[in-house]
Amino acid sequence: MTRVVSLFLPTWPTDRIRRNSGDASPPPDQPLVLVGRDRSRRIVQALDAVAHGAGLRVGMPVAKAQVLVPGLLVLDGDPDADAAALERLAVWALQRYAPVVASDPPDGIVIDTTGSDHLHGGEGAMLTEMVHRLSGSGIAARAAVANTWGAAHAAARYAAEPISVVEPGKSLAAIRPLPIAALRLSSDTVAGLQVLGFRTISDLFAQPRAPLTLRFGPELGRRIDQAVGDVREPINAIRPPDMIDVRRAFAEPIGAAETIARYIGKLVVELGKRLEEHGVGVRRLDLVCHRVDNRVQAIRVGTALPVRDIKRLTRLLCDKIETIEPGFGIEIITLAATAVEPFEQKQQATSLIDDPVADVSGLVDILTNRVGEQRLFRVTSVASDVPERSVARIPAMAPETDANWPGCWPRPSRLLAKPEAIDTVALLPDHPPVSFTWRGIRRRVRRADGPERVFGEWWKRDAELIAVRDYFQVEDDAGERYWIFRSGDGENADTGSHRWFLHGIFG
């Protein structure tokens, strides 16, 4: 089933201006509007969230806006630059999230994520990552995913939550309570419907279609059908001019898995030659199949390292053939390298003494494309005395780091993701517990070693300026060894709560 993401950028023009201004950008709390011309009038063309909160609206005369909001910053709008920057942002989404992406002017991006969400931890995690990445770059964003472009577009702009996941088959129920403007109708059509008393999309469904079509034309019915999935709305995918890709068109549509696999092999060979000409290897590869019914089926594979190996790339793509639904036949297949990196040839070891280093990148690629890159990782050490901050997840084939854990004190083989509170009987300030209760079971301490004092990282948070933890290694009657700590130094209440926590278990 098709799944489409609509990414809505409510203040895109002003966000673009602030990003491009760099250090000269106006303060974030200063209201900003961009102006354009409507014949001889200067009107507000776009505005940021602060200006919107002050009561300004798009289409308002600039003179009126300046009277209503003292200190208003007024700049000239540039719709052409906004559209060009939106295209570049769509290319970024193409390289990161899915093979079929297009800009949705003037303030959005549409992404066909069918079969791609599992590579990003699921639809909810994928939308959250999109919004957080853009917000971290100074771009306000809302996102929604649904079965159709129309439903996702409506939910992203008019749903109550900034992130909306419309369950498969529930597009109609999701858009019913939304205003009629959510159907992407022209402003004249929306105004005419409102004059007749229509407010929500459910009001339209309660009326016969023919009189509405006679009065407002076919646009209204077409938008409704697109939103509920009765009419297909293809996405005209963006393709950067410098992208390395190959294409094969068929006089007779193909549909058998064996035939698709055979042409995948041929396309990979052609693409390998192009990659060699450019001196690069592929990191992300998209196979896009255009069906005769104007639908698109796409699969994406990634590699841990830059690759030109024909057999490996062919296998990765052929492993996903079962996800392609050929329908009545595929008439065009495009194979595109959406992410490439410089490729360095590796000399094979010729020594008779040293054993060759095993190359596990092929296995990593197979597992990553099956379970998602977020679920395949290595753990590395980070320079931090705070235990939960001293580890980090890195890609499976990331280069080794020089950081290492301190060797003066042993660390548990299992570190809990979050320290768990325990009930203890202990003498303050320097003695370990005599007993502790964890997860409902009371354990008597036979032996203990410590304390090891860990200080807070004052340069990260003011609350850690004088915060400390005292860690103990304890062993219970059953011989199990645990890593516990007291929050605080046992005397000064400002150093911590003086509560006890279990943080790890020794193997």
Residue pairs with C-beta under 8 A, 6 or more apart in sequence:
1 114
1 147
1 168
1 169
2 112
2 114
2 147
2 148
2 295
3 112
3 113
3 114
3 117
3 123
3 145
3 146
3 147
3 168
4 110
4 111
4 112
4 113
4 114
4 145
4 146
4 147
4 148
4 149
4 151
4 152
4 235
5 97
5 98
5 110
5 111
5 112
5 113
5 126
5 127
5 130
5 143
5 144
5 145
5 152
6 104
6 108
6 109
6 110
6 111
6 143
6 144
6 145
6 146
6 149
6 152
6 153
6 155
6 156
6 157
7 93
7 104
7 108
7 109
7 110
7 111
7 130
7 134
7 141
7 142
7 143
7 156
8 107
8 108
8 141
8 142
8 143
8 144
8 153
8 156
8 157
9 15
9 86
9 107
9 108
9 109
9 134
9 139
9 140
9 141
10 49
10 107
10 140
10 141
10 142
10 157
11 46
11 47
11 48
11 49
11 52
11 140
12 46
12 82
12 86
12 106
12 107
12 139
13 34
13 45
13 46
13 77
13 78
13 79
13 82
13 106
13 107
14 32
14 33
14 34
14 46
14 47
14 48
15 48
15 138
15 139
15 140
16 81
16 82
16 85
17 25
17 32
17 34
17 75
18 25
18 26
18 28
18 32
18 48
18 138
19 25
19 137
19 138
19 139
26 32
26 73
28 50
29 50
30 50
30 71
30 73
31 47
31 48
31 50
31 51
31 54
31 56
31 69
31 71
31 72
31 73
32 47
32 48
32 50
32 51
32 72
32 73
32 75
33 44
33 45
33 46
33 47
33 48
33 51
33 56
33 62
33 65
33 72
33 73
33 74
33 75
34 44
34 45
34 46
34 47
34 75
34 76
34 77
34 78
35 42
35 43
35 44
35 45
35 62
35 74
35 75
35 76
35 77
36 42
36 43
36 45
36 76
36 77
36 79
37 43
38 59
41 61
42 61
42 62
42 63
43 58
43 59
43 60
43 61
43 62
44 56
44 57
44 58
44 59
44 60
44 61
44 62
44 65
45 58
45 77
45 79
46 58
46 77
47 56
47 57
47 58
49 140
51 65
51 69
51 72
54 68
54 69
55 68
55 69
56 65
56 68
56 69
56 72
62 74
65 72
65 74
66 72
66 74
79 106
82 106
83 103
83 105
83 106
86 103
86 105
86 106
86 107
86 109
87 103
87 238
89 103
89 109
90 101
90 102
90 103
90 109
90 238
91 101
91 238
91 240
93 101
93 109
93 111
93 130
94 101
94 237
94 238
94 240
94 338
95 284
95 338
95 339
97 111
97 113
97 116
97 120
97 126
97 130
98 111
98 112
98 113
98 114
98 116
98 298
98 300
99 112
99 116
99 237
99 286
99 287
99 288
99 298
99 299
99 300
99 336
99 338
100 111
100 112
100 235
100 237
100 288
100 296
100 298
101 109
101 110
101 111
101 112
101 235
101 237
101 238
102 109
102 110
102 235
102 236
102 237
102 238
103 109
103 110
103 238
104 110
104 153
108 153
108 156
110 149
110 152
110 153
110 235
112 235
112 237
112 296
112 298
113 123
113 126
113 145
114 297
114 298
115 298
115 299
115 320
115 323
116 126
116 300
117 123
117 126
117 145
118 371
118 372
119 300
119 302
119 369
119 372
119 373
119 374
120 126
120 129
120 372
120 374
121 129
121 372
121 374
121 375
123 145
123 165
124 163
124 165
125 374
126 145
127 143
127 144
127 145
127 163
127 164
127 165
128 163
130 141
130 143
131 141
131 142
131 143
131 162
131 163
134 140
134 141
135 141
141 162
142 156
142 157
142 162
142 163
143 156
143 162
143 163
143 164
144 151
144 152
144 153
144 154
144 155
144 156
144 159
144 163
144 164
144 165
144 166
145 152
145 164
145 165
145 166
146 152
146 155
146 164
146 166
146 171
146 174
147 166
147 168
147 169
147 171
147 229
148 171
148 226
148 227
148 228
148 229
148 233
149 226
149 233
149 235
150 171
150 175
150 183
150 184
150 223
150 226
150 227
150 228
150 233
151 166
151 171
151 174
151 175
151 227
151 228
151 229
152 166
153 182
153 184
154 174
154 175
154 178
154 182
154 183
154 184
154 201
154 227
155 164
155 166
155 174
155 175
155 178
156 164
157 182
158 178
158 179
158 181
158 182
159 174
159 178
164 174
166 174
171 227
171 228
171 229
172 227
172 228
175 182
175 183
175 201
175 227
175 228
176 200
176 201
176 202
176 205
177 200
177 201
177 202
178 200
178 201
179 199
179 200
179 201
180 190
180 193
180 194
180 198
180 199
180 200
180 201
180 203
180 204
181 190
182 201
183 201
183 220
183 223
183 224
183 227
184 223
185 193
185 219
185 220
185 223
186 219
189 216
189 217
189 219
189 220
192 215
192 216
193 204
193 216
193 220
197 203
198 204
198 207
201 224
201 227
204 212
204 220
204 224
205 224
209 221
212 220
212 221
213 220
213 221
222 231
225 231
226 232
226 233
232 293
232 294
232 295
234 294
234 295
234 296
235 296
237 288
237 296
239 245
239 336
243 336
243 337
243 338
244 271
244 274
244 275
244 278
244 280
244 336
244 337
244 340
245 271
245 334
245 335
245 336
245 337
246 267
246 270
246 271
246 274
246 334
246 335
247 332
247 333
247 334
247 335
248 263
248 266
248 267
248 332
248 333
248 334
249 331
249 332
250 330
250 331
250 332
250 333
252 329
253 291
253 292
253 326
253 328
253 329
253 330
253 331
254 260
254 263
254 326
254 329
254 330
255 326
255 327
255 328
255 329
255 330
257 321
257 322
260 289
260 321
260 324
260 326
260 330
260 333
261 318
261 321
263 333
264 287
264 314
264 317
264 318
264 321
264 333
264 335
265 310
265 314
267 287
267 333
267 335
268 310
268 313
268 314
268 317
268 335
269 310
270 335
271 282
271 285
271 313
271 335
271 337
272 308
272 310
272 313
274 337
275 281
275 282
275 308
275 337
275 340
275 343
276 308
278 340
279 342
279 343
280 306
280 337
280 340
280 341
280 342
280 343
281 303
281 305
281 306
281 307
281 308
281 340
281 341
281 342
281 343
282 303
282 306
282 307
282 308
282 313
282 337
282 339
282 340
283 302
283 303
283 305
283 306
283 307
283 339
283 340
283 341
284 300
284 301
284 302
284 303
284 337
284 338
284 339
285 300
285 301
285 302
285 303
285 313
285 316
285 317
285 335
285 336
285 337
285 338
286 298
286 299
286 300
286 334
286 335
286 336
286 338
287 298
287 299
287 300
287 317
287 320
287 333
287 334
287 335
288 296
288 297
288 298
288 333
288 334
288 335
288 336
289 296
289 297
289 298
289 324
289 326
289 330
289 332
289 333
290 296
290 330
290 331
290 332
290 333
290 334
291 297
291 326
291 327
291 328
291 329
291 330
291 331
292 327
292 328
292 329
292 330
292 331
293 327
293 328
295 327
297 323
297 324
297 325
297 326
297 330
299 317
299 320
299 321
299 323
299 324
300 338
301 313
301 316
301 317
301 320
301 365
301 369
302 339
302 365
302 368
302 369
302 373
303 312
303 313
303 316
303 361
303 365
304 361
304 364
304 365
304 368
304 395
304 396
304 397
305 361
305 397
306 340
306 341
306 342
306 343
306 344
307 313
307 361
307 365
308 343
312 362
312 365
315 366
316 365
316 366
316 369
319 366
319 369
319 370
320 369
324 330
348 356
349 356
349 357
361 397
364 376
364 396
364 397
367 376
368 376
368 396
373 395
376 396
377 393
377 394
377 395
377 396
378 393
378 394
378 395
378 396
378 398
379 391
379 392
379 393
379 394
380 391
380 392
380 393
380 394
380 398
380 401
380 403
381 390
381 391
381 392
381 401
381 403
381 404
381 405
382 389
382 390
382 391
382 392
382 403
383 390
383 403
384 390
384 457
385 406
385 454
385 455
385 457
386 454
386 456
386 457
387 411
387 415
387 454
387 503
387 504
388 415
388 417
388 418
388 419
388 503
389 457
390 405
391 415
394 401
405 411
409 452
409 471
410 473
410 506
411 483
411 504
412 481
412 482
412 483
412 503
412 504
412 505
412 506
412 507
413 504
413 505
413 506
413 507
414 504
414 505
414 507
415 483
415 503
415 504
416 502
416 503
416 504
416 505
419 485
419 501
419 502
419 503
420 438
420 439
420 501
420 502
421 499
421 500
421 501
422 436
422 437
422 438
422 484
422 500
422 501
422 502
423 436
423 437
423 500
424 433
424 434
424 435
424 436
424 437
424 484
424 500
425 433
425 434
425 435
425 436
426 432
426 433
426 434
426 486
426 500
427 434
428 490
428 491
428 498
429 489
429 490
429 491
430 451
430 470
430 490
432 445
432 448
432 450
432 451
432 472
432 474
432 484
433 445
433 448
433 472
433 474
433 484
433 500
434 444
434 445
435 442
435 443
435 444
435 445
436 442
436 443
436 445
436 474
436 484
436 500
436 502
437 443
438 482
438 502
443 476
443 477
443 478
443 480
443 482
444 476
444 477
445 474
445 475
445 476
446 475
446 476
446 477
447 474
447 475
448 472
448 473
448 474
448 475
449 472
449 473
449 474
450 470
450 471
450 472
450 473
451 470
451 471
451 472
451 486
452 470
452 471
452 472
453 468
453 469
453 470
453 471
453 489
454 468
454 469
454 470
454 471
454 485
455 467
455 468
456 463
456 464
456 465
456 466
456 467
456 468
457 464
458 464
458 465
458 466
466 492
466 494
466 495
467 487
467 488
467 495
467 496
468 488
468 489
468 495
468 496
469 485
469 486
469 487
469 488
469 496
470 485
470 486
470 488
470 489
470 490
471 483
471 484
471 485
471 503
472 483
472 484
472 485
472 486
473 481
473 482
473 483
473 506
474 481
474 482
474 484
475 481
475 482
476 482
480 505
481 505
481 506
482 502
482 504
482 505
482 506
483 502
483 503
483 504
483 505
483 506
484 500
484 501
484 502
484 503
485 500
485 501
485 503
486 496
486 498
486 499
486 500
486 501
487 496
487 497
487 498
487 499
487 500
487 501
488 495
488 496
488 497
488 498
489 495
489 496
490 498
